[in-house]
Amino acid sequence: MDFYTRHIFFCNNQRKDGKSCCSQLGAKQMYRYAKDKCREEGKMGEGKIGVSESRCLGRCEHGPVAVVYPDNVWYQYIDEEDIDEIIDEHLIAGKPVKRLQID
């Protein structure tokens, strides 16, 4: 068994060259929101969900982005409602949220 059933990584890169990056688009706040929500609802930990932040995931043109493993599904999100949907539909129920997916 894997440690987590699914693990979401939020890009929180900060670019110094002035180009747009996920951290400028609210990624840190959405990461904190997702982590706090999953923790408060008892959905995090071994055999459950993992929520982590990362540096550049290389998808800047779609920012802000997150990726779910082991499914290798990439998301662009805007707000807490999008994060709620990703958590409820994909991380818990196992159904990727098509409207937020990026290729």
Biopython code that builds the backbone (N, CA, C, O; Angstrom):
import numpy as np
from Bio.PDB.StructureBuilder import StructureBuilder

atoms = [
    (1, "MET", "N", (0.834, -1.187, 0.000)),
    (1, "MET", "CA", (0.000, 0.000, 0.000)),
    (1, "MET", "C", (0.874, 1.243, 0.000)),
    (1, "MET", "O", (1.884, 1.300, 0.702)),
    (2, "ASP", "N", (0.484, 2.238, -0.788)),
    (2, "ASP", "CA", (1.189, 3.507, -0.788)),
    (2, "ASP", "C", (0.878, 4.266, 0.489)),
    (2, "ASP", "O", (-0.160, 4.046, 1.113)),
    (3, "PHE", "N", (1.772, 5.152, 0.874)),
    (3, "PHE", "CA", (1.556, 5.927, 2.097)),
    (3, "PHE", "C", (0.291, 6.766, 2.003)),
    (3, "PHE", "O", (-0.525, 6.782, 2.924)),
    (4, "TYR", "N", (0.131, 7.474, 0.865)),
    (4, "TYR", "CA", (-1.082, 8.258, 0.616)),
    (4, "TYR", "C", (-1.896, 7.593, -0.488)),
    (4, "TYR", "O", (-1.332, 6.959, -1.379)),
    (5, "THR", "N", (-3.214, 7.732, -0.434)),
    (5, "THR", "CA", (-4.036, 7.260, -1.550)),
    (5, "THR", "C", (-3.835, 8.180, -2.744)),
    (5, "THR", "O", (-3.701, 7.724, -3.879)),
    (6, "ARG", "N", (-3.815, 9.486, -2.474)),
    (6, "ARG", "CA", (-3.517, 10.507, -3.475)),
    (6, "ARG", "C", (-2.771, 11.634, -2.788)),
    (6, "ARG", "O", (-2.963, 11.896, -1.601)),
    (7, "HIS", "N", (-1.916, 12.295, -3.555)),
    (7, "HIS", "CA", (-1.079, 13.366, -3.011)),
    (7, "HIS", "C", (-1.122, 14.534, -3.979)),
    (7, "HIS", "O", (-0.749, 14.397, -5.144)),
    (8, "ILE", "N", (-1.578, 15.685, -3.498)),
    (8, "ILE", "CA", (-1.645, 16.880, -4.339)),
    (8, "ILE", "C", (-0.484, 17.805, -4.001)),
    (8, "ILE", "O", (-0.183, 18.056, -2.834)),
    (9, "PHE", "N", (0.154, 18.299, -5.043)),
    (9, "PHE", "CA", (1.258, 19.246, -4.909)),
    (9, "PHE", "C", (0.834, 20.570, -5.529)),
    (9, "PHE", "O", (0.418, 20.617, -6.687)),
    (10, "PHE", "N", (0.941, 21.641, -4.756)),
    (10, "PHE", "CA", (0.639, 22.991, -5.224)),
    (10, "PHE", "C", (1.943, 23.694, -5.566)),
    (10, "PHE", "O", (2.830, 23.798, -4.719)),
    (11, "CYS", "N", (2.070, 24.177, -6.794)),
    (11, "CYS", "CA", (3.239, 24.964, -7.158)),
    (11, "CYS", "C", (3.170, 26.293, -6.409)),
    (11, "CYS", "O", (2.164, 27.000, -6.466)),
    (12, "ASN", "N", (4.244, 26.618, -5.715)),
    (12, "ASN", "CA", (4.343, 27.898, -5.008)),
    (12, "ASN", "C", (5.633, 28.616, -5.381)),
    (12, "ASN", "O", (6.239, 29.305, -4.561)),
    (13, "ASN", "N", (6.037, 28.442, -6.620)),
    (13, "ASN", "CA", (7.277, 29.061, -7.075)),
    (13, "ASN", "C", (7.191, 30.583, -7.064)),
    (13, "ASN", "O", (6.136, 31.168, -7.310)),
    (14, "GLN", "N", (8.324, 31.202, -6.773)),
    (14, "GLN", "CA", (8.448, 32.663, -6.823)),
    (14, "GLN", "C", (9.572, 33.000, -7.789)),
    (14, "GLN", "O", (10.738, 32.704, -7.528)),
    (15, "ARG", "N", (9.214, 33.618, -8.902)),
    (15, "ARG", "CA", (10.204, 33.969, -9.918)),
    (15, "ARG", "C", (10.777, 35.348, -9.622)),
    (15, "ARG", "O", (10.074, 36.248, -9.164)),
    (16, "LYS", "N", (12.049, 35.490, -9.890)),
    (16, "LYS", "CA", (12.725, 36.759, -9.643)),
    (16, "LYS", "C", (12.901, 37.582, -10.910)),
    (16, "LYS", "O", (13.392, 38.709, -10.857)),
    (17, "ASP", "N", (12.500, 37.022, -12.053)),
    (17, "ASP", "CA", (12.706, 37.708, -13.327)),
    (17, "ASP", "C", (11.501, 38.565, -13.743)),
    (17, "ASP", "O", (11.482, 39.123, -14.840)),
    (18, "GLY", "N", (10.500, 38.666, -12.863)),
    (18, "GLY", "CA", (9.339, 39.485, -13.155)),
    (18, "GLY", "C", (8.237, 38.784, -13.917)),
    (18, "GLY", "O", (7.146, 39.331, -14.073)),
    (19, "LYS", "N", (8.509, 37.561, -14.401)),
    (19, "LYS", "CA", (7.480, 36.814, -15.120)),
    (19, "LYS", "C", (6.462, 36.264, -14.131)),
    (19, "LYS", "O", (6.765, 36.044, -12.958)),
    (20, "SER", "N", (5.255, 36.048, -14.626)),
    (20, "SER", "CA", (4.175, 35.536, -13.785)),
    (20, "SER", "C", (4.525, 34.165, -13.216)),
    (20, "SER", "O", (5.146, 33.336, -13.882)),
    (21, "CYS", "N", (4.118, 33.951, -11.985)),
    (21, "CYS", "CA", (4.344, 32.660, -11.344)),
    (21, "CYS", "C", (3.174, 32.343, -10.414)),
    (21, "CYS", "O", (2.388, 33.222, -10.062)),
    (22, "CYS", "N", (3.076, 31.100, -10.032)),
    (22, "CYS", "CA", (1.933, 30.646, -9.239)),
    (22, "CYS", "C", (1.787, 31.395, -7.922)),
    (22, "CYS", "O", (0.667, 31.679, -7.499)),
    (23, "SER", "N", (2.884, 31.715, -7.274)),
    (23, "SER", "CA", (2.784, 32.400, -5.984)),
    (23, "SER", "C", (2.153, 33.787, -6.118)),
    (23, "SER", "O", (1.526, 34.272, -5.176)),
    (24, "GLN", "N", (2.312, 34.425, -7.272)),
    (24, "GLN", "CA", (1.683, 35.725, -7.505)),
    (24, "GLN", "C", (0.187, 35.606, -7.760)),
    (24, "GLN", "O", (-0.535, 36.603, -7.739)),
    (25, "LEU", "N", (-0.275, 34.385, -8.001)),
    (25, "LEU", "CA", (-1.670, 34.154, -8.375)),
    (25, "LEU", "C", (-2.467, 33.468, -7.265)),
    (25, "LEU", "O", (-3.494, 32.845, -7.534)),
    (26, "GLY", "N", (-2.003, 33.576, -6.029)),
    (26, "GLY", "CA", (-2.750, 33.059, -4.887)),
    (26, "GLY", "C", (-2.491, 31.616, -4.524)),
    (26, "GLY", "O", (-3.243, 31.038, -3.738)),
    (27, "ALA", "N", (-1.449, 31.017, -5.072)),
    (27, "ALA", "CA", (-1.184, 29.600, -4.830)),
    (27, "ALA", "C", (-0.917, 29.288, -3.359)),
    (27, "ALA", "O", (-1.386, 28.271, -2.848)),
    (28, "LYS", "N", (-0.177, 30.141, -2.684)),
    (28, "LYS", "CA", (0.141, 29.890, -1.274)),
    (28, "LYS", "C", (-1.129, 29.851, -0.430)),
    (28, "LYS", "O", (-1.272, 28.990, 0.439)),
    (29, "GLN", "N", (-2.041, 30.771, -0.679)),
    (29, "GLN", "CA", (-3.295, 30.810, 0.073)),
    (29, "GLN", "C", (-4.149, 29.574, -0.206)),
    (29, "GLN", "O", (-4.760, 29.025, 0.712)),
    (30, "MET", "N", (-4.197, 29.136, -1.456)),
    (30, "MET", "CA", (-4.999, 27.958, -1.789)),
    (30, "MET", "C", (-4.369, 26.686, -1.233)),
    (30, "MET", "O", (-5.082, 25.769, -0.824)),
    (31, "TYR", "N", (-3.045, 26.623, -1.215)),
    (31, "TYR", "CA", (-2.354, 25.493, -0.579)),
    (31, "TYR", "C", (-2.715, 25.429, 0.902)),
    (31, "TYR", "O", (-3.067, 24.367, 1.414)),
    (32, "ARG", "N", (-2.627, 26.568, 1.590)),
    (32, "ARG", "CA", (-2.952, 26.608, 3.027)),
    (32, "ARG", "C", (-4.411, 26.235, 3.252)),
    (32, "ARG", "O", (-4.733, 25.503, 4.187)),
    (33, "TYR", "N", (-5.287, 26.737, 2.396)),
    (33, "TYR", "CA", (-6.708, 26.418, 2.499)),
    (33, "TYR", "C", (-6.920, 24.905, 2.386)),
    (33, "TYR", "O", (-7.609, 24.310, 3.215)),
    (34, "ALA", "N", (-6.326, 24.284, 1.360)),
    (34, "ALA", "CA", (-6.493, 22.846, 1.131)),
    (34, "ALA", "C", (-5.932, 22.040, 2.297)),
    (34, "ALA", "O", (-6.570, 21.099, 2.770)),
    (35, "LYS", "N", (-4.753, 22.404, 2.756)),
    (35, "LYS", "CA", (-4.118, 21.667, 3.847)),
    (35, "LYS", "C", (-4.941, 21.785, 5.131)),
    (35, "LYS", "O", (-5.190, 20.788, 5.809)),
    (36, "ASP", "N", (-5.359, 23.008, 5.457)),
    (36, "ASP", "CA", (-6.156, 23.218, 6.666)),
    (36, "ASP", "C", (-7.481, 22.470, 6.585)),
    (36, "ASP", "O", (-7.898, 21.841, 7.558)),
    (37, "LYS", "N", (-8.140, 22.532, 5.442)),
    (37, "LYS", "CA", (-9.436, 21.855, 5.266)),
    (37, "LYS", "C", (-9.282, 20.345, 5.439)),
    (37, "LYS", "O", (-10.053, 19.720, 6.168)),
    (38, "CYS", "N", (-8.298, 19.765, 4.777)),
    (38, "CYS", "CA", (-8.104, 18.313, 4.865)),
    (38, "CYS", "C", (-7.703, 17.898, 6.281)),
    (38, "CYS", "O", (-8.148, 16.861, 6.773)),
    (39, "ARG", "N", (-6.882, 18.688, 6.924)),
    (39, "ARG", "CA", (-6.473, 18.381, 8.302)),
    (39, "ARG", "C", (-7.673, 18.453, 9.247)),
    (39, "ARG", "O", (-7.897, 17.543, 10.045)),
    (40, "GLU", "N", (-8.441, 19.537, 9.152)),
    (40, "GLU", "CA", (-9.600, 19.731, 10.027)),
    (40, "GLU", "C", (-10.647, 18.636, 9.849)),
    (40, "GLU", "O", (-11.334, 18.268, 10.802)),
    (41, "GLU", "N", (-10.767, 18.117, 8.631)),
    (41, "GLU", "CA", (-11.768, 17.085, 8.347)),
    (41, "GLU", "C", (-11.219, 15.671, 8.531)),
    (41, "GLU", "O", (-11.909, 14.694, 8.242)),
    (42, "GLY", "N", (-9.971, 15.559, 9.015)),
    (42, "GLY", "CA", (-9.380, 14.246, 9.273)),
    (42, "GLY", "C", (-9.084, 13.436, 8.026)),
    (42, "GLY", "O", (-9.101, 12.206, 8.062)),
    (43, "LYS", "N", (-8.810, 14.124, 6.916)),
    (43, "LYS", "CA", (-8.593, 13.445, 5.640)),
    (43, "LYS", "C", (-7.117, 13.295, 5.284)),
    (43, "LYS", "O", (-6.795, 12.740, 4.233)),
    (44, "MET", "N", (-6.219, 13.776, 6.133)),
    (44, "MET", "CA", (-4.791, 13.733, 5.833)),
    (44, "MET", "C", (-4.079, 12.657, 6.644)),
    (44, "MET", "O", (-4.475, 12.326, 7.761)),
    (45, "GLY", "N", (-3.021, 12.125, 6.050)),
    (45, "GLY", "CA", (-2.166, 11.197, 6.770)),
    (45, "GLY", "C", (-2.061, 9.858, 6.070)),
    (45, "GLY", "O", (-2.575, 9.674, 4.966)),
    (46, "GLU", "N", (-1.394, 8.933, 6.721)),
    (46, "GLU", "CA", (-1.152, 7.622, 6.146)),
    (46, "GLU", "C", (-2.466, 6.941, 5.768)),
    (46, "GLU", "O", (-3.400, 6.874, 6.567)),
    (47, "GLY", "N", (-2.519, 6.436, 4.534)),
    (47, "GLY", "CA", (-3.720, 5.790, 4.032)),
    (47, "GLY", "C", (-4.797, 6.762, 3.599)),
    (47, "GLY", "O", (-5.897, 6.358, 3.220)),
    (48, "LYS", "N", (-4.480, 8.042, 3.656)),
    (48, "LYS", "CA", (-5.436, 9.090, 3.283)),
    (48, "LYS", "C", (-4.785, 10.008, 2.253)),
    (48, "LYS", "O", (-4.049, 9.544, 1.381)),
    (49, "ILE", "N", (-5.052, 11.300, 2.352)),
    (49, "ILE", "CA", (-4.578, 12.308, 1.400)),
    (49, "ILE", "C", (-3.309, 12.978, 1.894)),
    (49, "ILE", "O", (-3.117, 13.167, 3.095)),
    (50, "GLY", "N", (-2.442, 13.337, 0.946)),
    (50, "GLY", "CA", (-1.291, 14.186, 1.229)),
    (50, "GLY", "C", (-1.477, 15.516, 0.520)),
    (50, "GLY", "O", (-1.925, 15.558, -0.626)),
    (51, "VAL", "N", (-1.130, 16.613, 1.207)),
    (51, "VAL", "CA", (-1.213, 17.953, 0.618)),
    (51, "VAL", "C", (0.136, 18.617, 0.847)),
    (51, "VAL", "O", (0.542, 18.822, 1.991)),
    (52, "SER", "N", (0.833, 18.953, -0.233)),
    (52, "SER", "CA", (2.170, 19.541, -0.132)),
    (52, "SER", "C", (2.314, 20.707, -1.092)),
    (52, "SER", "O", (1.551, 20.847, -2.047)),
    (53, "GLU", "N", (3.303, 21.537, -0.819)),
    (53, "GLU", "CA", (3.659, 22.599, -1.752)),
    (53, "GLU", "C", (4.983, 22.236, -2.392)),
    (53, "GLU", "O", (5.753, 21.441, -1.853)),
    (54, "SER", "N", (5.236, 22.820, -3.533)),
    (54, "SER", "CA", (6.490, 22.563, -4.232)),
    (54, "SER", "C", (6.994, 23.864, -4.843)),
    (54, "SER", "O", (6.296, 24.878, -4.842)),
    (55, "ARG", "N", (8.171, 23.818, -5.346)),
    (55, "ARG", "CA", (8.682, 24.931, -6.143)),
    (55, "ARG", "C", (8.176, 24.717, -7.564)),
    (55, "ARG", "O", (7.158, 24.052, -7.754)),
    (56, "CYS", "N", (8.835, 25.244, -8.528)),
    (56, "CYS", "CA", (8.324, 25.270, -9.899)),
    (56, "CYS", "C", (7.993, 23.869, -10.426)),
    (56, "CYS", "O", (8.819, 22.956, -10.396)),
    (57, "LEU", "N", (6.758, 23.737, -10.906)),
    (57, "LEU", "CA", (6.322, 22.501, -11.540)),
    (57, "LEU", "C", (6.410, 22.601, -13.061)),
    (57, "LEU", "O", (6.064, 21.655, -13.768)),
    (58, "GLY", "N", (6.873, 23.748, -13.564)),
    (58, "GLY", "CA", (7.130, 23.900, -14.991)),
    (58, "GLY", "C", (5.905, 24.157, -15.854)),
    (58, "GLY", "O", (5.974, 24.024, -17.076)),
    (59, "ARG", "N", (4.794, 24.521, -15.245)),
    (59, "ARG", "CA", (3.570, 24.771, -16.017)),
    (59, "ARG", "C", (3.114, 26.216, -15.827)),
    (59, "ARG", "O", (1.916, 26.474, -15.711)),
    (60, "CYS", "N", (4.038, 27.140, -15.795)),
    (60, "CYS", "CA", (3.775, 28.547, -15.477)),
    (60, "CYS", "C", (2.680, 29.164, -16.336)),
    (60, "CYS", "O", (1.911, 29.998, -15.859)),
    (61, "GLU", "N", (2.608, 28.763, -17.587)),
    (61, "GLU", "CA", (1.628, 29.358, -18.493)),
    (61, "GLU", "C", (0.186, 29.046, -18.089)),
    (61, "GLU", "O", (-0.746, 29.686, -18.575)),
    (62, "HIS", "N", (0.002, 28.076, -17.213)),
    (62, "HIS", "CA", (-1.339, 27.688, -16.767)),
    (62, "HIS", "C", (-1.636, 28.123, -15.338)),
    (62, "HIS", "O", (-2.723, 27.844, -14.830)),
    (63, "GLY", "N", (-0.709, 28.792, -14.681)),
    (63, "GLY", "CA", (-0.786, 29.081, -13.255)),
    (63, "GLY", "C", (-2.057, 29.737, -12.781)),
    (63, "GLY", "O", (-2.704, 30.461, -13.538)),
    (64, "PRO", "N", (-2.424, 29.497, -11.540)),
    (64, "PRO", "CA", (-1.743, 28.600, -10.610)),
    (64, "PRO", "C", (-2.108, 27.140, -10.893)),
    (64, "PRO", "O", (-3.217, 26.836, -11.332)),
    (65, "VAL", "N", (-1.153, 26.249, -10.633)),
    (65, "VAL", "CA", (-1.346, 24.843, -10.939)),
    (65, "VAL", "C", (-1.088, 23.960, -9.728)),
    (65, "VAL", "O", (-0.388, 24.323, -8.783)),
    (66, "ALA", "N", (-1.694, 22.775, -9.813)),
    (66, "ALA", "CA", (-1.460, 21.707, -8.843)),
    (66, "ALA", "C", (-1.491, 20.402, -9.624)),
    (66, "ALA", "O", (-2.102, 20.319, -10.689)),
    (67, "VAL", "N", (-0.824, 19.377, -9.082)),
    (67, "VAL", "CA", (-0.824, 18.063, -9.715)),
    (67, "VAL", "C", (-1.140, 17.017, -8.654)),
    (67, "VAL", "O", (-0.686, 17.102, -7.512)),
    (68, "VAL", "N", (-1.933, 16.027, -9.062)),
    (68, "VAL", "CA", (-2.321, 14.942, -8.165)),
    (68, "VAL", "C", (-1.621, 13.664, -8.603)),
    (68, "VAL", "O", (-1.725, 13.249, -9.757)),
    (69, "TYR", "N", (-0.906, 13.048, -7.668)),
    (69, "TYR", "CA", (-0.272, 11.747, -7.897)),
    (69, "TYR", "C", (-0.927, 10.722, -7.001)),
    (69, "TYR", "O", (-1.368, 11.074, -5.907)),
    (70, "PRO", "N", (-1.012, 9.478, -7.410)),
    (70, "PRO", "CA", (-0.307, 8.854, -8.528)),
    (70, "PRO", "C", (-1.007, 9.011, -9.874)),
    (70, "PRO", "O", (-0.543, 8.461, -10.873)),
    (71, "ASP", "N", (-2.117, 9.753, -9.919)),
    (71, "ASP", "CA", (-2.927, 9.844, -11.134)),
    (71, "ASP", "C", (-2.315, 10.712, -12.229)),
    (71, "ASP", "O", (-2.726, 10.632, -13.386)),
    (72, "ASN", "N", (-1.338, 11.540, -11.871)),
    (72, "ASN", "CA", (-0.701, 12.443, -12.833)),
    (72, "ASN", "C", (-1.737, 13.333, -13.531)),
    (72, "ASN", "O", (-1.724, 13.483, -14.752)),
    (73, "VAL", "N", (-2.624, 13.913, -12.736)),
    (73, "VAL", "CA", (-3.652, 14.819, -13.250)),
    (73, "VAL", "C", (-3.283, 16.240, -12.828)),
    (73, "VAL", "O", (-3.057, 16.514, -11.650)),
    (74, "TRP", "N", (-3.227, 17.127, -13.803)),
    (74, "TRP", "CA", (-2.839, 18.517, -13.592)),
    (74, "TRP", "C", (-4.073, 19.407, -13.576)),
    (74, "TRP", "O", (-5.004, 19.234, -14.362)),
    (75, "TYR", "N", (-4.050, 20.371, -12.648)),
    (75, "TYR", "CA", (-5.165, 21.298, -12.507)),
    (75, "TYR", "C", (-4.718, 22.744, -12.527)),
    (75, "TYR", "O", (-3.635, 23.096, -12.059)),
    (76, "GLN", "N", (-5.592, 23.574, -13.087)),
    (76, "GLN", "CA", (-5.528, 25.022, -12.922)),
    (76, "GLN", "C", (-6.763, 25.384, -12.109)),
    (76, "GLN", "O", (-7.867, 24.935, -12.418)),
    (77, "TYR", "N", (-6.581, 26.183, -11.085)),
    (77, "TYR", "CA", (-7.693, 26.522, -10.201)),
    (77, "TYR", "C", (-7.719, 28.023, -9.978)),
    (77, "TYR", "O", (-6.751, 28.725, -10.269)),
    (78, "ILE", "N", (-8.850, 28.511, -9.452)),
    (78, "ILE", "CA", (-9.013, 29.941, -9.219)),
    (78, "ILE", "C", (-9.269, 30.253, -7.753)),
    (78, "ILE", "O", (-8.666, 31.164, -7.186)),
    (79, "ASP", "N", (-10.167, 29.488, -7.147)),
    (79, "ASP", "CA", (-10.637, 29.875, -5.820)),
    (79, "ASP", "C", (-10.908, 28.664, -4.929)),
    (79, "ASP", "O", (-10.651, 27.523, -5.315)),
    (80, "GLU", "N", (-11.431, 28.931, -3.729)),
    (80, "GLU", "CA", (-11.700, 27.871, -2.763)),
    (80, "GLU", "C", (-12.727, 26.866, -3.276)),
    (80, "GLU", "O", (-12.641, 25.681, -2.953)),
    (81, "GLU", "N", (-13.694, 27.317, -4.067)),
    (81, "GLU", "CA", (-14.680, 26.391, -4.617)),
    (81, "GLU", "C", (-14.005, 25.366, -5.530)),
    (81, "GLU", "O", (-14.362, 24.188, -5.514)),
    (82, "ASP", "N", (-13.032, 25.814, -6.325)),
    (82, "ASP", "CA", (-12.282, 24.883, -7.177)),
    (82, "ASP", "C", (-11.513, 23.883, -6.319)),
    (82, "ASP", "O", (-11.505, 22.688, -6.615)),
    (83, "ILE", "N", (-10.878, 24.354, -5.277)),
    (83, "ILE", "CA", (-10.107, 23.477, -4.389)),
    (83, "ILE", "C", (-11.039, 22.477, -3.707)),
    (83, "ILE", "O", (-10.714, 21.294, -3.609)),
    (84, "ASP", "N", (-12.189, 22.944, -3.238)),
    (84, "ASP", "CA", (-13.162, 22.040, -2.618)),
    (84, "ASP", "C", (-13.558, 20.925, -3.588)),
    (84, "ASP", "O", (-13.651, 19.758, -3.208)),
    (85, "GLU", "N", (-13.785, 21.303, -4.834)),
    (85, "GLU", "CA", (-14.193, 20.318, -5.838)),
    (85, "GLU", "C", (-13.086, 19.302, -6.107)),
    (85, "GLU", "O", (-13.357, 18.107, -6.226)),
    (86, "ILE", "N", (-11.849, 19.766, -6.203)),
    (86, "ILE", "CA", (-10.714, 18.858, -6.412)),
    (86, "ILE", "C", (-10.588, 17.897, -5.226)),
    (86, "ILE", "O", (-10.386, 16.697, -5.415)),
    (87, "ILE", "N", (-10.706, 18.423, -4.015)),
    (87, "ILE", "CA", (-10.600, 17.573, -2.822)),
    (87, "ILE", "C", (-11.724, 16.543, -2.798)),
    (87, "ILE", "O", (-11.468, 15.345, -2.679)),
    (88, "ASP", "N", (-12.955, 17.003, -2.910)),
    (88, "ASP", "CA", (-14.107, 16.107, -2.776)),
    (88, "ASP", "C", (-14.220, 15.111, -3.920)),
    (88, "ASP", "O", (-14.420, 13.917, -3.696)),
    (89, "GLU", "N", (-14.093, 15.607, -5.146)),
    (89, "GLU", "CA", (-14.306, 14.747, -6.304)),
    (89, "GLU", "C", (-13.106, 13.870, -6.645)),
    (89, "GLU", "O", (-13.264, 12.682, -6.927)),
    (90, "HIS", "N", (-11.907, 14.449, -6.620)),
    (90, "HIS", "CA", (-10.745, 13.674, -7.055)),
    (90, "HIS", "C", (-10.005, 13.020, -5.894)),
    (90, "HIS", "O", (-9.850, 11.799, -5.863)),
    (91, "LEU", "N", (-9.555, 13.817, -4.951)),
    (91, "LEU", "CA", (-8.731, 13.249, -3.884)),
    (91, "LEU", "C", (-9.492, 12.220, -3.049)),
    (91, "LEU", "O", (-8.912, 11.223, -2.619)),
    (92, "ILE", "N", (-10.770, 12.452, -2.821)),
    (92, "ILE", "CA", (-11.554, 11.530, -2.000)),
    (92, "ILE", "C", (-12.305, 10.507, -2.855)),
    (92, "ILE", "O", (-12.195, 9.304, -2.617)),
    (93, "ALA", "N", (-13.062, 10.971, -3.841)),
    (93, "ALA", "CA", (-13.912, 10.070, -4.627)),
    (93, "ALA", "C", (-13.190, 9.413, -5.809)),
    (93, "ALA", "O", (-13.702, 8.457, -6.391)),
    (94, "GLY", "N", (-11.999, 9.921, -6.168)),
    (94, "GLY", "CA", (-11.229, 9.306, -7.242)),
    (94, "GLY", "C", (-11.651, 9.674, -8.649)),
    (94, "GLY", "O", (-11.247, 9.015, -9.607)),
    (95, "LYS", "N", (-12.467, 10.729, -8.794)),
    (95, "LYS", "CA", (-12.927, 11.158, -10.120)),
    (95, "LYS", "C", (-12.314, 12.511, -10.463)),
    (95, "LYS", "O", (-12.688, 13.519, -9.863)),
    (96, "PRO", "N", (-11.387, 12.558, -11.409)),
    (96, "PRO", "CA", (-10.786, 13.841, -11.797)),
    (96, "PRO", "C", (-11.844, 14.855, -12.209)),
    (96, "PRO", "O", (-12.879, 14.503, -12.774)),
    (97, "VAL", "N", (-11.564, 16.111, -11.916)),
    (97, "VAL", "CA", (-12.469, 17.218, -12.226)),
    (97, "VAL", "C", (-12.109, 17.740, -13.614)),
    (97, "VAL", "O", (-11.185, 18.539, -13.770)),
    (98, "LYS", "N", (-12.840, 17.284, -14.603)),
    (98, "LYS", "CA", (-12.520, 17.584, -16.011)),
    (98, "LYS", "C", (-12.434, 19.080, -16.293)),
    (98, "LYS", "O", (-11.536, 19.513, -17.015)),
    (99, "ARG", "N", (-13.347, 19.879, -15.744)),
    (99, "ARG", "CA", (-13.396, 21.300, -16.098)),
    (99, "ARG", "C", (-12.152, 22.067, -15.627)),
    (99, "ARG", "O", (-11.872, 23.151, -16.140)),
    (100, "LEU", "N", (-11.417, 21.530, -14.675)),
    (100, "LEU", "CA", (-10.231, 22.207, -14.159)),
    (100, "LEU", "C", (-8.926, 21.599, -14.672)),
    (100, "LEU", "O", (-7.850, 22.139, -14.416)),
    (101, "GLN", "N", (-9.013, 20.486, -15.388)),
    (101, "GLN", "CA", (-7.815, 19.806, -15.855)),
    (101, "GLN", "C", (-7.099, 20.574, -16.966)),
    (101, "GLN", "O", (-7.720, 21.242, -17.793)),
    (102, "ILE", "N", (-5.788, 20.455, -16.953)),
    (102, "ILE", "CA", (-4.966, 20.952, -18.056)),
    (102, "ILE", "C", (-4.156, 19.778, -18.619)),
    (102, "ILE", "O", (-3.843, 18.827, -17.903)),
    (103, "ASP", "N", (-3.828, 19.861, -19.892)),
    (103, "ASP", "CA", (-3.039, 18.788, -20.538)),
    (103, "ASP", "C", (-1.569, 19.075, -20.407)),
    (103, "ASP", "O", (-0.744, 18.295, -20.883)),
]
sb = StructureBuilder()
sb.init_structure("model")
sb.init_model(0)
sb.init_chain("A")
sb.init_seg("    ")
for serial, (resi, resn, name, xyz) in enumerate(atoms, 1):
    if name == "N":
        sb.init_residue(resn, " ", resi, " ")
    sb.init_atom(name, np.array(xyz, "f"), 0.0, 1.0, " ", f" {name:<3s}", serial, name[0])
structure = sb.get_structure()
